[in-house]
């Protein structure tokens, strides 16, 4: 009606365009943020997969080798000890010398560096398994060196200046490729060997076993303790200052940097109590302390979710407090507690920093047998390999990461399935 | 007897105790007497008294056996070693241990008496150990079994014991905190006896190398931690620069705009980022992101270090995105719908509602979430250990290489170490600073979030 109201309306209409633009901009920022997060996820997984996929194949040199009994000093009746002492690596060298006739010591050395030290062990284990091979000729795929492996899998056809192989070596390799002697096969050694300084011999068996033992200790300690603590805090604890203090402590511990748990492990478990360094036992103890808050917090949530009517019914039938909790509340809360425990275990599985403090970075070749053997774990193995300059180790690091992520996916899926299956809505 | 067989024997005794106690109670009931508790309670009581005391003894014994044996050994060492430094004594003792177990390399005649003593001691303590524990178990079994009668209040006793056990379990969290505090405080105290606390907190030069010989130049090492604090701060700031806007905007989008279908897909997908082990992020930062940043920098004519703070900070930011987003999501969802409805009723658009109503209302919670994220970034170890440098440069240039508190703790403590050198102790002093800073951040953040939640409950 009046001029001013018109102008207000005009003002609003005029500003609507700007406001709508701001609205859609804001919405766009939000969408972009979510997409950025998802993009990071895709790039990360893509990067690891593209780097690590080739770790699961290994290059071999197929050849027919004469197992010369005179040269090895072996015959059909030799003992295992004799076979172990025999000079198989000399035999391998001799065989390849005869194949390409290198000229002079320098060329010979170049030739030998194409074949892995593991080739001699391959022959040795064949002979240990079957003595009748001595004197005959054996068709076998011998392990190639990691430089050859990388060249054959990645660089062949587009040799750059960064290749670690010389002209002469490439010439030999190309003839072998033409003869069809070089081939890749599934890399079983990656899953059956312990760590090694030679990439083509290095595997994650030791690390996986160490991880398994460490997590076993962690689970056996943290699950009962976590469940007991959750029950106490939720069902029995009186509402007083002490309980409040315990609760604050647990919440804080859940957010304390993991590396400080390593400091605790080093100063108390190792230096005061004399637990052996680098063992799954001490690793498991440290990870127990680390995962306990997670398990307690999720356990309390699970107990809280059990409706009071269940408790009241049990009380009404004359059950004692302890009987109510252990016969009725705990069985109903257990699926939720298990889910929390699996998530806590998944955290422990990926944890590296505290384990560095307690000596699990040691170079351990042997596969650990029990919780007091020196060992390493998968994430620490990844950390160790990522430091190695060889390109083949980068590939293996990514391969180990793929295995680690695989385990994590399995555990988290199990947690989700368990929740879906057993969760009850009241 | 070794531990595993000892534990198996204990378990068998425990099971036997349960059966014996239960059967005696049943026999009493069969005589027509009324039991105070169920027969299983009597069984459980006997089992508890059979198993618990020996188990406690076993734990205490195995914790302290090493120290007691070593203490007894010192007396057997030759005079000149006993007079030497604690490191020499330690070395001699570990030599004796190796010789006694047959893995020692050098036969040192002067250590022979100690070796003999240790072997005798070990066989004796092992016998004593097994004997004591089994005796304790049998004693507990026998005494409690004799006590089983119809008037024994077995259920109340069992329940009281279980209650104590539950309480003890919840106390482990407190013990952990105390353990962390005690270990870092004690070692840091030793460190501050060698290096002044003023120099540590305000010195600007960090080179913890201790000379092998006393006459070597630069033998003292310097422990000014300011470059580490600055490096930590720089990397954390870069990380928050990524994580806070992205995390907050994702949370707003997912809770205010996204359809439930998008939400049910995008929220778990983002949370996968939080579940990826940090060592994987470290590898990604060191081998993929750092070279890319270096390449981009070089194409712009910038001098980028191959271990730039930017690469580590960026990747750390990515890691923290889901942390910020899920915590902010929680607090945004806790803002009552009535506030939003009121704002819409006054004609505000969605984004205006979010910016002028929802965010201010949720601000305390968001601040708490960001503080928790900062504490996470400060304490993060693997990403920086793999992607950030070791050189303690005092700089705010994100393209330079900096080092952080956690990286230094790792480098000082990994590998061979003597336990009373300032180098090793410095790691604990750094650990103390780290623990206190994160503790304060967490404590304040948790308080803020709690207060905020109560406000709308």
Contacts between the chains, C-beta under 8 A, distances in Angstrom:
chain1	res1	chain2	res2	distance
A	19	B	349	5.6
A	19	B	352	7.2
A	20	B	349	7.3
A	22	B	349	7.6
A	22	B	351	6.0
A	22	B	352	7.8
A	23	B	349	4.7
A	23	B	350	6.3
A	23	B	351	4.7
A	23	B	352	7.8
A	25	B	351	7.9
A	26	B	350	7.8
A	26	B	351	3.6
A	26	B	354	7.2
A	26	B	355	7.6
A	27	B	253	7.3
A	27	B	257	5.8
A	27	B	350	7.8
A	27	B	351	7.0
A	29	B	249	5.2
A	29	B	253	8.0
A	30	B	249	4.9
A	30	B	250	6.9
A	30	B	252	5.5
A	30	B	253	2.8
A	30	B	254	7.9
A	30	B	256	7.9
A	30	B	257	5.8
A	31	B	253	6.0
A	31	B	257	7.9
A	32	B	249	7.6
A	33	B	245	7.2
A	33	B	246	4.6
A	33	B	247	7.6
A	33	B	248	7.9
A	33	B	249	3.7
A	33	B	250	4.3
A	33	B	253	6.4
A	34	B	249	7.9
A	34	B	250	4.7
A	34	B	253	5.6
A	34	B	254	6.7
A	34	B	258	7.7
A	34	B	266	5.3
A	34	B	270	7.1
A	36	B	246	5.6
A	37	B	246	6.4
A	37	B	250	5.8
A	37	B	269	7.9
A	37	B	270	4.8
A	37	B	273	6.5
A	37	B	318	7.8
A	37	B	321	5.2
A	37	B	322	7.2
A	37	B	325	7.5
A	38	B	266	6.9
A	38	B	269	5.8
A	38	B	270	7.1
A	40	B	273	6.7
A	40	B	318	4.8
A	40	B	321	7.5
A	41	B	269	6.5
A	41	B	270	7.7
A	41	B	272	6.1
A	41	B	273	5.8
A	44	B	276	7.1
A	44	B	280	7.6
A	44	B	281	7.9
A	44	B	284	5.7
A	44	B	318	7.9
A	47	B	284	6.3
A	47	B	288	5.2
A	48	B	280	7.0
A	48	B	283	7.8
A	48	B	284	7.3
A	51	B	287	7.7
A	224	B	169	7.7
A	225	B	169	4.7
A	225	B	172	6.0
A	226	B	169	7.8
A	228	B	165	6.5
A	228	B	166	4.9
A	228	B	169	3.6
A	228	B	170	7.4
A	229	B	166	7.3
A	229	B	169	4.3
A	229	B	170	3.9
A	229	B	172	6.9
A	229	B	173	6.9
A	231	B	166	5.7
A	232	B	163	7.8
A	232	B	166	3.8
A	232	B	167	5.6
A	232	B	169	6.5
A	232	B	170	4.5
A	233	B	170	5.5
A	236	B	163	6.2
A	236	B	166	6.3
A	236	B	167	7.6
A	237	B	170	7.3
A	245	B	174	7.2
A	246	B	170	5.6
A	246	B	171	7.1
A	246	B	173	6.3
A	246	B	174	5.8
A	248	B	443	7.6
A	248	B	446	7.8
A	249	B	173	5.0
A	249	B	174	5.1
A	249	B	176	7.9
A	249	B	177	5.1
A	250	B	173	4.6
A	251	B	442	7.7
A	251	B	446	5.6
A	252	B	177	7.0
A	252	B	439	6.3
A	252	B	442	5.3
A	252	B	443	6.3
A	252	B	446	7.3
A	253	B	173	5.8
A	253	B	176	6.0
A	253	B	177	6.2
A	255	B	372	6.2
A	255	B	375	6.2
A	255	B	376	7.4
A	255	B	438	7.1
A	255	B	442	4.2
A	255	B	446	7.7
A	256	B	180	7.2
A	256	B	379	7.3
A	256	B	435	6.8
A	256	B	438	6.1
A	256	B	439	7.0
A	256	B	442	7.2
A	257	B	375	7.7
A	257	B	376	7.9
A	257	B	378	7.2
A	257	B	379	2.4
A	257	B	380	7.3
A	257	B	381	7.1
A	257	B	406	7.1
A	257	B	434	6.1
A	257	B	435	7.6
A	257	B	438	5.6
A	258	B	379	7.3
A	258	B	381	7.0
A	259	B	379	6.6
A	259	B	381	4.7
A	259	B	406	5.6
A	259	B	409	6.1
A	259	B	410	7.4
A	259	B	431	7.4
A	259	B	434	7.4
A	260	B	180	5.4
A	260	B	184	7.2
A	260	B	379	7.6
A	260	B	431	5.9
A	260	B	434	6.6
A	260	B	435	5.1
A	261	B	176	7.9
A	261	B	180	7.2
A	262	B	413	7.9
A	263	B	180	7.0
A	263	B	183	5.9
A	263	B	184	5.9
A	263	B	409	7.4
A	263	B	413	7.9
A	263	B	427	7.6
A	263	B	428	6.3
A	263	B	431	4.5
A	264	B	176	7.2
A	264	B	179	5.0
A	264	B	180	4.7
A	264	B	183	5.3
A	266	B	183	7.7
A	266	B	413	6.7
A	267	B	183	3.3
A	267	B	184	7.5
A	267	B	186	7.3
A	267	B	187	6.1
A	267	B	428	7.1
A	268	B	179	5.4
A	268	B	182	7.6
A	268	B	183	5.4
A	271	B	419	6.6
A	272	B	67	7.9
A	273	B	63	4.7
A	273	B	64	7.7
A	273	B	66	7.2
A	274	B	65	7.8
A	274	B	66	3.3
A	274	B	67	6.9
A	289	B	172	7.7
A	289	B	176	4.8
A	289	B	179	7.9
A	292	B	172	6.6
A	292	B	173	6.3
A	292	B	176	7.3
A	293	B	173	6.6
A	296	B	170	7.6
A	296	B	173	7.0
A	320	B	155	6.7
A	320	B	159	6.4
A	321	B	159	7.5
A	322	B	158	7.9
A	322	B	159	4.3
A	322	B	162	6.2
A	322	B	163	7.4
A	346	B	275	6.8
A	349	B	277	7.6
A	350	B	275	7.7
A	350	B	276	7.4
A	350	B	277	2.9
A	350	B	278	7.1
A	350	B	279	7.2
A	350	B	280	7.8
A	351	B	277	7.3
A	352	B	277	7.0
A	352	B	278	6.6
A	352	B	279	4.5
A	352	B	381	7.6
A	352	B	382	5.0
A	353	B	278	7.4
A	353	B	381	3.7
A	353	B	382	5.7
A	353	B	385	7.5
A	353	B	406	7.3
A	353	B	410	7.1
A	356	B	385	7.9
A	356	B	410	5.6
A	356	B	413	7.6
A	356	B	414	5.5
A	357	B	409	7.8
A	357	B	410	7.6
A	357	B	413	5.4
A	357	B	414	7.6
A	361	B	414	5.6
A	361	B	415	7.9
A	379	B	277	5.5
A	379	B	279	4.5
A	379	B	382	8.0
A	380	B	279	7.9
A	382	B	279	5.1
A	382	B	280	7.3
A	382	B	283	6.6
A	383	B	279	5.4
A	383	B	282	7.3
A	383	B	382	6.9
A	383	B	385	7.7
A	383	B	386	6.9
A	386	B	279	7.9
A	386	B	282	7.3
A	386	B	283	5.0
A	386	B	286	6.7
A	386	B	287	7.2
A	386	B	386	6.2
A	394	B	287	6.5
A	397	B	283	6.1
A	398	B	283	7.6
A	401	B	280	5.3
A	401	B	283	6.5
A	404	B	277	6.4
A	404	B	280	7.2
A	405	B	276	7.2
A	405	B	280	7.1
A	408	B	275	6.3
A	408	B	276	7.7
A	408	B	277	7.3
A	412	B	275	6.4
